[in-house]
Every structure is written in C-alpha cells, then in structure tokens.
Amino acid sequence: LVPVERLIVDEASQIYVGAYAHLFHSFRLTLKKVCWFGDPKQLPPYGKESVDGLDSIFELAHLKRGVFFLDTQYRMPEKIGDFISRKVYGSKLKSIHPVKDYSCVAFVDVDNGHEVKQGSSWRNPSEMKVLLHLVRSYYRHAHFCIITPYDAQRAAIESALKADNLPWEDKVFNVDSFQGNEAPIVLISVVRSTRAGFLR
C-alpha cells in the first residue's frame, strides 16, 4: 500500500461512520488529515431509514465544530435554488445562475393519476404516460433526464421509452443513481398522490 497522509472523501454524507474503520486502521501510521465533502441535507447513508445507528460523519457532535458550509451553488436556476435555500438550508444558500425567472419550473397536474404497489416499490401509470408525451412532443432531441424516487417507476418509464423508440439509455434515474449528475432539462415523477412515503 502507498502510504496516505491526506484523504479526501466525496459524498461523505452517504457513508456511515463504521465504514471508515478499516481505512483508518490501514493508514494509522501515516494519515495526518481527512477532509469530508458531503451534504447531510441530501442523501443519508444507505439503509439509515431501516437500521438505527447508521450515522454519517456529519452527525458526530465533536466534528461539527470544524464544518465549513459552501454557501453558493451554480448548477440550478436561481428560482429553484432560492426555494431550496429557504426550505432546506435556512435561507443560507446563495445561487448564481444565468436563468433567473420562474419560466424554469413547470408543474403538470396529472388528472386521475394514482400509484400502484409493485413489490416493495411504487409506480404511477398515468404519470408515466404524461412523461412519454412530454418526451415525444418536446424533448426527444434535447439533453434531458427523468428522476423518480421509486425504482418500479424508473423501470416502467425506461421500458416505455425504449418500446416507443424514444431516447432511453442513461435517461431515467432514481434519486440515488442521479446523485452528482446534472442535465439542462429534468423531469421529475413523484409517483405518490396520497402519502409522501419515504420522502420526508
């Protein structure tokens, strides 16, 4: 092993504390500094909702004193960034982006949309039909992606796009798999029309 003195961990909020034990043990004689980058307001360690004690490094009280908040984002239009800043970050997140008006966001009310349980996941056939219509009519030649929190919906949308000869490869993601990516056009399928489910 090459001796490691400085370690940088990206997406650190998704890794539970215990996962670092073997790493710290392996480099206990050489490691001098660790920098964790991540957002505890985004995705928690995988499985945290079903297993107690899967805390991320950002939940350790003695490390919170050394936290730096990166307060400016450049990826989202300002109106989206401002909304997220107010609702998630206590109005501390600033946005710098060329798109500044509300034309960057549209909500589509899916009439008679309802969710259907599929295994341990959910899908919404009516939402899927609307998404196919949007892609077929407006976005087939654009750089777009579709994000949904439910894997059954992700699989159904991907299959439907493929069957309809629409762009489908690397187009449909669940929230975890899209983490760290971006696209100029993002369509979101929320699926659930009655309860938020695990989306808290």
ZADO-1210 file (C-alpha; in nm, 4 decimals, padded with zeros to 6 digits):
<atoms>
<atom x="00.0000" y="00.0000" z="00.0000" code="LEU" pos="1"/>
<atom x="00.1125" y="00.3526" z="-00.0788" code="VAL" pos="2"/>
<atom x="00.1235" y="00.5489" z="00.2486" code="PRO" pos="3"/>
<atom x="-00.1605" y="00.8011" z="00.2638" code="VAL" pos="4"/>
<atom x="-00.1126" y="01.1277" z="00.4525" code="GLU" pos="5"/>
<atom x="-00.4165" y="01.3208" z="00.3297" code="ARG" pos="6"/>
<atom x="-00.7534" y="01.1683" z="00.2499" code="LEU" pos="7"/>
<atom x="-01.0417" y="01.3411" z="00.0670" code="ILE" pos="8"/>
<atom x="-01.3837" y="01.1733" z="00.0837" code="VAL" pos="9"/>
<atom x="-01.6571" y="01.2893" z="-00.1564" code="ASP" pos="10"/>
<atom x="-02.0303" y="01.2294" z="-00.0926" code="GLU" pos="11"/>
<atom x="-01.9329" y="01.1576" z="00.2678" code="ALA" pos="12"/>
<atom x="-02.2879" y="01.2040" z="00.3991" code="SER" pos="13"/>
<atom x="-02.3827" y="00.8774" z="00.2239" code="GLN" pos="14"/>
<atom x="-02.1200" y="00.6717" z="00.4089" code="ILE" pos="15"/>
<atom x="-02.1874" y="00.5513" z="00.7615" code="TYR" pos="16"/>
<atom x="-01.9200" y="00.6164" z="01.0228" code="VAL" pos="17"/>
<atom x="-01.8260" y="00.2496" z="01.0725" code="GLY" pos="18"/>
<atom x="-01.7218" y="00.2176" z="00.7082" code="ALA" pos="19"/>
<atom x="-01.4098" y="00.4258" z="00.7778" code="TYR" pos="20"/>
<atom x="-01.2687" y="00.1898" z="01.0437" code="ALA" pos="21"/>
<atom x="-01.0665" y="-00.0332" z="00.8087" code="HIS" pos="22"/>
<atom x="-00.9330" y="00.2696" z="00.6211" code="LEU" pos="23"/>
<atom x="-00.8195" y="00.4500" z="00.9341" code="PHE" pos="24"/>
<atom x="-00.6650" y="00.1289" z="01.0662" code="HIS" pos="25"/>
<atom x="-00.4770" y="00.0642" z="00.7397" code="SER" pos="26"/>
<atom x="-00.3215" y="00.4122" z="00.7390" code="PHE" pos="27"/>
<atom x="-00.2999" y="00.4734" z="01.1144" code="ARG" pos="28"/>
<atom x="00.0757" y="00.5396" z="01.0995" code="LEU" pos="29"/>
<atom x="00.0728" y="00.7875" z="00.8088" code="THR" pos="30"/>
<atom x="-00.2686" y="00.9569" z="00.7939" code="LEU" pos="31"/>
<atom x="-00.2478" y="01.3209" z="00.9074" code="LYS" pos="32"/>
<atom x="-00.5574" y="01.4903" z="00.7675" code="LYS" pos="33"/>
<atom x="-00.9040" y="01.3886" z="00.6427" code="VAL" pos="34"/>
<atom x="-01.1426" y="01.6197" z="00.4548" code="CYS" pos="35"/>
<atom x="-01.5018" y="01.5069" z="00.4163" code="TRP" pos="36"/>
<atom x="-01.7173" y="01.6658" z="00.1460" code="PHE" pos="37"/>
<atom x="-02.0886" y="01.5996" z="00.1511" code="GLY" pos="38"/>
<atom x="-02.4319" y="01.7342" z="00.2195" code="ASP" pos="39"/>
<atom x="-02.6131" y="01.5916" z="00.5225" code="PRO" pos="40"/>
<atom x="-02.9318" y="01.7587" z="00.3935" code="LYS" pos="41"/>
<atom x="-02.9272" y="01.5293" z="00.0909" code="GLN" pos="42"/>
<atom x="-02.8945" y="01.1506" z="00.0892" code="LEU" pos="43"/>
<atom x="-02.8186" y="00.9775" z="00.4214" code="PRO" pos="44"/>
<atom x="-02.6138" y="00.6559" z="00.4462" code="PRO" pos="45"/>
<atom x="-02.7856" y="00.3767" z="00.2544" code="TYR" pos="46"/>
<atom x="-03.0216" y="00.1833" z="00.4812" code="GLY" pos="47"/>
<atom x="-03.0420" y="00.4528" z="00.7511" code="LYS" pos="48"/>
<atom x="-03.4231" y="00.4622" z="00.7353" code="GLU" pos="49"/>
<atom x="-03.4430" y="00.0942" z="00.8318" code="SER" pos="50"/>
<atom x="-03.1371" y="00.0455" z="01.0579" code="VAL" pos="51"/>
<atom x="-03.0725" y="00.2576" z="01.3670" code="ASP" pos="52"/>
<atom x="-02.7185" y="00.3826" z="01.4225" code="GLY" pos="53"/>
<atom x="-02.6102" y="00.4285" z="01.0614" code="LEU" pos="54"/>
<atom x="-02.4919" y="00.7830" z="01.1226" code="ASP" pos="55"/>
<atom x="-02.2835" y="00.9824" z="00.8778" code="SER" pos="56"/>
<atom x="-01.9671" y="01.1651" z="00.9771" code="ILE" pos="57"/>
<atom x="-02.1651" y="01.4914" z="00.9802" code="PHE" pos="58"/>
<atom x="-02.3731" y="01.3693" z="01.2744" code="GLU" pos="59"/>
<atom x="-02.0786" y="01.3365" z="01.5133" code="LEU" pos="60"/>
<atom x="-02.1001" y="01.6278" z="01.7579" code="ALA" pos="61"/>
<atom x="-01.7249" y="01.6625" z="01.8170" code="HIS" pos="62"/>
<atom x="-01.6606" y="01.7083" z="01.4424" code="LEU" pos="63"/>
<atom x="-01.9327" y="01.9693" z="01.3840" code="LYS" pos="64"/>
<atom x="-01.7048" y="02.2477" z="01.5123" code="ARG" pos="65"/>
<atom x="-01.4828" y="02.2104" z="01.2059" code="GLY" pos="66"/>
<atom x="-01.7589" y="02.2174" z="00.9447" code="VAL" pos="67"/>
<atom x="-01.7496" y="02.4697" z="00.6606" code="PHE" pos="68"/>
<atom x="-02.0705" y="02.5441" z="00.4702" code="PHE" pos="69"/>
<atom x="-02.0152" y="02.6049" z="00.0988" code="LEU" pos="70"/>
<atom x="-02.2810" y="02.8720" z="00.0589" code="ASP" pos="71"/>
<atom x="-02.3051" y="02.9240" z="-00.3191" code="THR" pos="72"/>
<atom x="-02.4438" y="02.6911" z="-00.5855" code="GLN" pos="73"/>
<atom x="-02.4065" y="02.7403" z="-00.9619" code="TYR" pos="74"/>
<atom x="-02.5959" y="02.4401" z="-01.1042" code="ARG" pos="75"/>
<atom x="-02.9628" y="02.5326" z="-01.0590" code="MET" pos="76"/>
<atom x="-03.1589" y="02.8320" z="-01.1880" code="PRO" pos="77"/>
<atom x="-03.1925" y="03.0942" z="-00.9161" code="GLU" pos="78"/>
<atom x="-03.5657" y="03.0439" z="-00.8521" code="LYS" pos="79"/>
<atom x="-03.5125" y="02.6716" z="-00.7838" code="ILE" pos="80"/>
<atom x="-03.2018" y="02.7408" z="-00.5767" code="GLY" pos="81"/>
<atom x="-03.3812" y="03.0097" z="-00.3746" code="ASP" pos="82"/>
<atom x="-03.6704" y="02.7745" z="-00.2969" code="PHE" pos="83"/>
<atom x="-03.4321" y="02.5006" z="-00.1814" code="ILE" pos="84"/>
<atom x="-03.2349" y="02.7550" z="00.0197" code="SER" pos="85"/>
<atom x="-03.5472" y="02.8629" z="00.2102" code="ARG" pos="86"/>
<atom x="-03.6948" y="02.5168" z="00.2628" code="LYS" pos="87"/>
<atom x="-03.3789" y="02.3146" z="00.3281" code="VAL" pos="88"/>
<atom x="-03.0874" y="02.5410" z="00.4211" code="TYR" pos="89"/>
<atom x="-03.2496" y="02.8130" z="00.6337" code="GLY" pos="90"/>
<atom x="-03.2024" y="03.0732" z="00.3547" code="SER" pos="91"/>
<atom x="-02.8208" y="03.0387" z="00.3774" code="LYS" pos="92"/>
<atom x="-02.7601" y="02.9004" z="00.0266" code="LEU" pos="93"/>
<atom x="-02.6913" y="03.1590" z="-00.2450" code="LYS" pos="94"/>
<atom x="-02.7484" y="03.0941" z="-00.6149" code="SER" pos="95"/>
<atom x="-02.5574" y="03.2239" z="-00.9143" code="ILE" pos="96"/>
<atom x="-02.7040" y="03.1120" z="-01.2474" code="HIS" pos="97"/>
<atom x="-02.7945" y="03.2816" z="-01.5777" code="PRO" pos="98"/>
<atom x="-03.1619" y="03.1710" z="-01.5611" code="VAL" pos="99"/>
<atom x="-03.3346" y="03.3980" z="-01.3124" code="LYS" pos="100"/>
<atom x="-03.7122" y="03.3826" z="-01.3742" code="ASP" pos="101"/>
<atom x="-03.9897" y="03.1353" z="-01.2987" code="TYR" pos="102"/>
<atom x="-04.0031" y="03.0030" z="-01.6561" code="SER" pos="103"/>
<atom x="-03.7500" y="02.7399" z="-01.5480" code="CYS" pos="104"/>
<atom x="-04.0165" y="02.5475" z="-01.3497" code="VAL" pos="105"/>
<atom x="-04.3464" y="02.3939" z="-01.4597" code="ALA" pos="106"/>
<atom x="-04.5836" y="02.1715" z="-01.2642" code="PHE" pos="107"/>
<atom x="-04.8050" y="01.9256" z="-01.4514" code="VAL" pos="108"/>
<atom x="-05.1236" y="01.8118" z="-01.2777" code="ASP" pos="109"/>
<atom x="-05.1819" y="01.4512" z="-01.3846" code="VAL" pos="110"/>
<atom x="-05.5575" y="01.4018" z="-01.3915" code="ASP" pos="111"/>
<atom x="-05.6682" y="01.0716" z="-01.2345" code="ASN" pos="112"/>
<atom x="-05.3115" y="00.9763" z="-01.1541" code="GLY" pos="113"/>
<atom x="-05.2794" y="00.7070" z="-00.8889" code="HIS" pos="114"/>
<atom x="-04.9980" y="00.4946" z="-00.7543" code="GLU" pos="115"/>
<atom x="-04.9848" y="00.1161" z="-00.7849" code="VAL" pos="116"/>
<atom x="-04.7828" y="-00.1007" z="-00.5462" code="LYS" pos="117"/>
<atom x="-04.5285" y="-00.3214" z="-00.7237" code="GLN" pos="118"/>
<atom x="-04.3332" y="-00.5465" z="-00.4902" code="GLY" pos="119"/>
<atom x="-04.1845" y="-00.3144" z="-00.2297" code="SER" pos="120"/>
<atom x="-04.1908" y="-00.0180" z="-00.4683" code="SER" pos="121"/>
<atom x="-04.4489" y="00.2018" z="-00.6420" code="TRP" pos="122"/>
<atom x="-04.5323" y="00.3153" z="-00.9930" code="ARG" pos="123"/>
<atom x="-04.7858" y="00.5570" z="-01.1402" code="ASN" pos="124"/>
<atom x="-04.9029" y="00.4591" z="-01.4929" code="PRO" pos="125"/>
<atom x="-05.0777" y="00.7935" z="-01.5559" code="SER" pos="126"/>
<atom x="-04.7639" y="00.9918" z="-01.4720" code="GLU" pos="127"/>
<atom x="-04.5634" y="00.7627" z="-01.6963" code="MET" pos="128"/>
<atom x="-04.7979" y="00.8341" z="-01.9921" code="LYS" pos="129"/>
<atom x="-04.7641" y="01.2090" z="-01.9382" code="VAL" pos="130"/>
<atom x="-04.3839" y="01.1809" z="-01.9258" code="LEU" pos="131"/>
<atom x="-04.3814" y="00.9827" z="-02.2513" code="LEU" pos="132"/>
<atom x="-04.5985" y="01.2505" z="-02.4136" code="HIS" pos="133"/>
<atom x="-04.3633" y="01.5268" z="-02.2944" code="LEU" pos="134"/>
<atom x="-04.0545" y="01.3472" z="-02.4237" code="VAL" pos="135"/>
<atom x="-04.2198" y="01.2571" z="-02.7549" code="ARG" pos="136"/>
<atom x="-04.3546" y="01.6095" z="-02.8129" code="SER" pos="137"/>
<atom x="-04.0824" y="01.8347" z="-02.6733" code="TYR" pos="138"/>
<atom x="-03.7643" y="01.6663" z="-02.5540" code="TYR" pos="139"/>
<atom x="-03.6769" y="01.3731" z="-02.7813" code="ARG" pos="140"/>
<atom x="-03.3861" y="01.5704" z="-02.9325" code="HIS" pos="141"/>
<atom x="-03.2898" y="01.7516" z="-02.6122" code="ALA" pos="142"/>
<atom x="-03.0476" y="01.6597" z="-02.3352" code="HIS" pos="143"/>
<atom x="-03.2968" y="01.5549" z="-02.0662" code="PHE" pos="144"/>
<atom x="-03.3282" y="01.3148" z="-01.7770" code="CYS" pos="145"/>
<atom x="-03.6151" y="01.1763" z="-01.5713" code="ILE" pos="146"/>
<atom x="-03.5791" y="01.1281" z="-01.1960" code="ILE" pos="147"/>
<atom x="-03.8162" y="00.9327" z="-00.9745" code="THR" pos="148"/>
<atom x="-03.7792" y="00.8145" z="-00.6147" code="PRO" pos="149"/>
<atom x="-03.9300" y="00.4709" z="-00.6868" code="TYR" pos="150"/>
<atom x="-03.7427" y="00.2005" z="-00.8751" code="ASP" pos="151"/>
<atom x="-04.0605" y="00.0390" z="-01.0126" code="ALA" pos="152"/>
<atom x="-04.1469" y="00.3712" z="-01.1776" code="GLN" pos="153"/>
<atom x="-03.7919" y="00.4103" z="-01.3071" code="ARG" pos="154"/>
<atom x="-03.8011" y="00.0657" z="-01.4699" code="ALA" pos="155"/>
<atom x="-04.1500" y="00.1225" z="-01.6160" code="ALA" pos="156"/>
<atom x="-04.0568" y="00.4603" z="-01.7675" code="ILE" pos="157"/>
<atom x="-03.7325" y="00.3257" z="-01.9123" code="GLU" pos="158"/>
<atom x="-03.9123" y="00.0278" z="-02.0713" code="SER" pos="159"/>
<atom x="-04.1867" y="00.2511" z="-02.2134" code="ALA" pos="160"/>
<atom x="-03.9359" y="00.4954" z="-02.3650" code="LEU" pos="161"/>
<atom x="-03.7485" y="00.2067" z="-02.5258" code="LYS" pos="162"/>
<atom x="-04.0697" y="00.0488" z="-02.6604" code="ALA" pos="163"/>
<atom x="-04.1718" y="00.3864" z="-02.8079" code="ASP" pos="164"/>
<atom x="-03.8336" y="00.4305" z="-02.9830" code="ASN" pos="165"/>
<atom x="-03.7562" y="00.7342" z="-02.7693" code="LEU" pos="166"/>
<atom x="-03.4190" y="00.8060" z="-02.6066" code="PRO" pos="167"/>
<atom x="-03.3970" y="00.5794" z="-02.3009" code="TRP" pos="168"/>
<atom x="-03.0346" y="00.4861" z="-02.2311" code="GLU" pos="169"/>
<atom x="-02.8932" y="00.6879" z="-01.9395" code="ASP" pos="170"/>
<atom x="-03.2146" y="00.8920" z="-01.9253" code="LYS" pos="171"/>
<atom x="-03.4111" y="00.7554" z="-01.6276" code="VAL" pos="172"/>
<atom x="-03.2712" y="00.7513" z="-01.2747" code="PHE" pos="173"/>
<atom x="-03.3754" y="00.7033" z="-00.9168" code="ASN" pos="174"/>
<atom x="-03.2674" y="00.9686" z="-00.6679" code="VAL" pos="175"/>
<atom x="-02.9581" y="00.7731" z="-00.5556" code="ASP" pos="176"/>
<atom x="-02.8289" y="00.6932" z="-00.9034" code="SER" pos="177"/>
<atom x="-02.8615" y="01.0530" z="-01.0253" code="PHE" pos="178"/>
<atom x="-02.6678" y="01.1952" z="-00.7308" code="GLN" pos="179"/>
<atom x="-02.3823" y="01.4126" z="-00.8579" code="GLY" pos="180"/>
<atom x="-02.5144" y="01.4341" z="-01.2151" code="ASN" pos="181"/>
<atom x="-02.6892" y="01.7182" z="-01.3929" code="GLU" pos="182"/>
<atom x="-02.8933" y="01.7887" z="-01.7053" code="ALA" pos="183"/>
<atom x="-03.0368" y="02.1078" z="-01.8566" code="PRO" pos="184"/>
<atom x="-03.3872" y="01.9548" z="-01.8590" code="ILE" pos="185"/>
<atom x="-03.5003" y="01.7465" z="-01.5614" code="VAL" pos="186"/>
<atom x="-03.8424" y="01.5819" z="-01.5452" code="LEU" pos="187"/>
<atom x="-03.9451" y="01.4575" z="-01.2009" code="ILE" pos="188"/>
<atom x="-04.2007" y="01.1825" z="-01.1452" code="SER" pos="189"/>
<atom x="-04.3111" y="01.1937" z="-00.7804" code="VAL" pos="190"/>
<atom x="-04.5391" y="00.8847" z="-00.8201" code="VAL" pos="191"/>
<atom x="-04.7294" y="00.9075" z="-00.4914" code="ARG" pos="192"/>
<atom x="-05.0510" y="01.1095" z="-00.4941" code="SER" pos="193"/>
<atom x="-05.1702" y="01.0309" z="-00.1412" code="THR" pos="194"/>
<atom x="-04.8780" y="00.9907" z="00.1008" code="ARG" pos="195"/>
<atom x="-04.5164" y="01.1003" z="00.0853" code="ALA" pos="196"/>
<atom x="-04.3909" y="00.7516" z="00.1736" code="GLY" pos="197"/>
<atom x="-04.0186" y="00.7573" z="00.2487" code="PHE" pos="198"/>
<atom x="-03.9847" y="01.1099" z="00.1016" code="LEU" pos="199"/>
<atom x="-03.9597" y="01.3181" z="00.4161" code="ARG" pos="200"/>
</atoms>
